[in-house]
Amino acid sequence: MISISQSTLNIYLNCRRCFWLHFNKGIGRPEGIKSSLPNKMDRIIKAYFDKYRIEGTLPPVIAGKIKGNLAKIPLNLKFEDIKNDLAITGKLDECVELEGGIFIPLDHKTKGDLPGGEEYSKRYYKLQMDTYSLLLKAKGYHTENFGYIVYYSPARGDILKGIPFETEIHKIETEPERAYQIFIEARNFLKGPLPEPGQNCEYCAWAGKVRAQG
């Protein structure tokens, strides 16, 4: 069974050749040095939310802007589609439980500046939220077709008192069936031959230059 996560699905959308090599040959894209700051911020935000989960309330950063309470369910989800020999995986940053046992995915994003409008989320993160809705439904949770993205950006203030943050919350409509069809398409693509290099893929371009020097 092939296991495809939401993040590796992005490779399929970016470059079919890189995706094929990743799964069929175990050849991943080269990675450079990554900043540890985003991961550290992510852990801090999640710990902040966990504190209020125990108390049964919403954190002040979203209280009054989002209804419900922080859900007490596993956030690491996996759906095994036996028919298509496919496992779809994803890890939610957070999940909100609304009245009536409705579960809504919530994702944290840290940025230098707030995006200033929901079109940004629809352009860059809709498939991610589609996938989270798909996984919740596949695992038997009652959910609606929307999710929340909370953006955090450093604001001016007295750094000795802790760095203050500005926030922006986007409510994004989700299409879980759309995500499912893309996962199936990607799974079936792996059964075919090695595709040509991606025209706009920097990794394929780099590999081509290396071969040319050969």
Secondary structure as UniProt FT lines:
FT   STRAND          2..5
FT   HELIX           6..14
FT   HELIX           16..24
FT   HELIX           37..55
FT   TURN            60..62
FT   TURN            64..65
FT   STRAND          69..70
FT   STRAND          76..81
FT   HELIX           82..84
FT   STRAND          86..91
FT   STRAND          94..98
FT   TURN            99..101
FT   STRAND          102..110
FT   HELIX           118..124
FT   HELIX           126..138
FT   TURN            139..140
FT   STRAND          146..154
FT   HELIX           159..161
FT   STRAND          165..173
FT   HELIX           176..189
FT   TURN            190..191
FT   TURN            199..200
FT   HELIX           202..213
//
